[in-house]
Amino acid sequence: MAQTRTRAFPRGGLFLIALLMVGAVLTALALTSTGRAERPPDHAAVNTGDDPANAECDKDAKPIADSVVTGKLRLEILYSSRCGASWGRITRLDNAGSGNRVMVSLYRRSDSTGGSRQDAVQPDAKSASTTLIVRRTPADRFCATGSTSTGAELLEIRDPICT
């Protein structure tokens, strides 16, 4: 008859495993509660480059900067707190929508030519809007420029508006 040997796990080893498990649970709880406190408010799942209307960001949009040029153009930077994102919009106020091009650009104030810059050009339109730029932090600031052309006439907002 073969003799089987059982080897007892040392008591100190069990204590060490229990201590490690308790430490892991406490660490996980601490990280979870800290993460909740530092997490920004929930926003809709949008990305830079998304259309504000398709993402339904336009539902709570508010202008955060605007400029009107001689009663002919309005340039705006809109912000949606639901989406945590901004976009630019330019509108002709003279109702001359045909035979023209309406152009608008939105960019981060800190990086006017960066990869998140959004440009829009609409032919034969009264207005044009850029796609979204998602706000990275509450300190993120944006600028917009815009113009319209009809034939040889170019009407532009020379100085950018910024938040």
C-alpha positions, 0 to 999 in steps of 0.5 A: 500500500502506497503511502501518501504524504500531505504537506501542510501550508505554513501558517505564516503563508496563509496570513500573508495571502489574507493580508495581500487580499485585504490590501488589494480590496482596500486599494480598489475601494480607495481608487474607486472613491477617488476616481468618482470624486475626480471624474468630470460630469457625464457627457454624451458620447461624442468625439471631435469631428462629430456633427452637433445636430446628429449628436443632439448637442444642439438641443442645449446649445448656448452661444458663448461668444459672438460677433456681428459685422455691419448687420450682414454676418453673425459669427458664433461659438456654441457650447453644449454642456450635455456634450461637453463640446463646442462648434462654430456657426456663421449666419448671413443676416441679409438672407442672401443665400444663393450664389455665395459661399459661407465659411467658418472655422473653429480651433483651440485658442492654444493651437490654431492650426492643430489637428482638432481644427474644424472648418466648414464651407457651404455653397449657396447657403445662409449659414454654415456650422463646423463639426464639434471640438470636445472640451478637454478641460474646463480651461479649454478655450476656442476661437472662430473665424468666418467669412462669406463671398458672393462673386468678387465680394468677400465679407469677413470677420477679420478678428477671431472671436474667442472664449 
